[in-house]
Amino acid sequence: MTGDPMTDGPMTDGPMTDEELHELADKQAALGEVRGVPAPDPVNIPMIRHWLAAMGDQNPAYLDKGVAPPAMAQVWTMQGPRATAKDRSPVDDMMAALNAGGYTGVVATNCEQTYHRYARLGERLTPATRFSGLAGPKRTALGVGFFATWNVTWYAEDDEPVAEMLFRVLKFRPPARKTTKDPYPLQPAINQDTAFFWEGVKEGELRIQSCADCGLLRHPPGPLCPHCRSTGRSHTVVSGRGTLYSYVVHHHPPVPGRETPFVVGVVELPEGVRIVGNVVDCPPEEVRIGMSLRVTYRRMDDELVLPMWTPGEP
Amino acid sequence: MTERGPVETGAVLPELSIDLTPTVVVSTALATRDFTPVHHDTQLARAQGSKDIFLNILTTMGLVERYVTDWAGPEAVIKSINVKLGVPAYAGDRLSFDGTVVSLEDGQVTVEIRGKVSLGDHATGTVTLTVPKEDEPC
């Protein structure tokens, strides 16, 4: 055990071929427009004022007329910092498949917004997302990749469309760089079931799988909810805090890529699951069961980042 | 906001230059409810191979809107913003907008805009808007 929580995870399909990626894209597009969760707050003055101040926008029209700046359309339905991924869109599965296929790089290329009218104070907008196409593979300056396009429409309470957006990203295979570090010898098994976790780690988020039906968290990821037996999966971003439930100090035998001794801990998260990982930044003799920890991210080689645990405030 | 000249094809918008301090990058990320770490966590942004934290797309859209309405005035109504995204706008850089009116049809104005940073074009595209009738040339 070297802090890899995924080696016992389910192993399903390997990466998709280009043809299979296009088949998935057609399937996701066929889902049509999928409604998301309504904005947590109605269009309101404090958020508009905050936005105008941050942008340095002194246009008095919005607050005078009781409307939101149109470019705020997406702001109303952004997920907060403790978001769960319950609000899945047809885009998510496509992105996971592209990541699993090695197209891990992402760069947004186009953002096109059309405003049918300005949203008014008190209105609560609901987004709806439609996956609209996959083009590729194409050779680009960043590497070989696929362009994925989707459309979001924001609706008012009476289903009147207020604003629309076309968004396009390039998902590319990062070209093999001149390695500055030898590849870490113990690589996690990343597949479509576990890709969300590793994408989260790269983004600096600790994502834990949850049941899309009863909401129970489970780790490591698995295909079935042990509580309600649903196969519906989602995930949540946890706080990154935890306490040490148990640990070992590994002295022997030698582990490739690691210097002994090192600490392998079982960390209990306040969200209710336990996760295995290295405890770092702390001499092994000072490690104690019950100590407060917070997650930290360590780059192991040019590609791999592992979540580890460092002493932290409760 | 400054007094603008007549809205006519070929009219050039005054340049807007914004110093992208970390405060600008972070405060706009939060005002747009975008908590992705690369927009506020320097260490993490660098670990991912970025030079620094950088502007999020919702802010790029907001600044384009501000740039055009700063010029067009409070009576303008923005109809669309289409942006092609280019190089990242990193903290410590400066974002400079320029723009030109490229068409005026049935009261609908189309402005071509460009936002440049030291690495090149951060955003290029078009904004369509309407301005009150009396502002149009006779």
Interface residues (C-beta under 8 A of the other chain):
Chain A: M47 H50 W51 A53 A54 M55 G56 D57 Q58 N59 P60 A61 D64 P69 P70 A71 M72 Q74 V75 M78 Q79 G80 P81 V107 A108 T109 N110 C111 E112 Q113 T114 Y115 Y118 K202 E203 G204 E205 Y297 R299 V305
Chain B: M1 I18 V24 S27 T28 L30 A31 T32 R33 D34 F35 T36 P37 V38 D41 L44 A47 Q48 I57 L58 T59 T60 M61 G62 L63 V64 E65 R66 T69 D70 P74 E75 V77 I78 K79 S80 I81 N82 V83 K84 L85
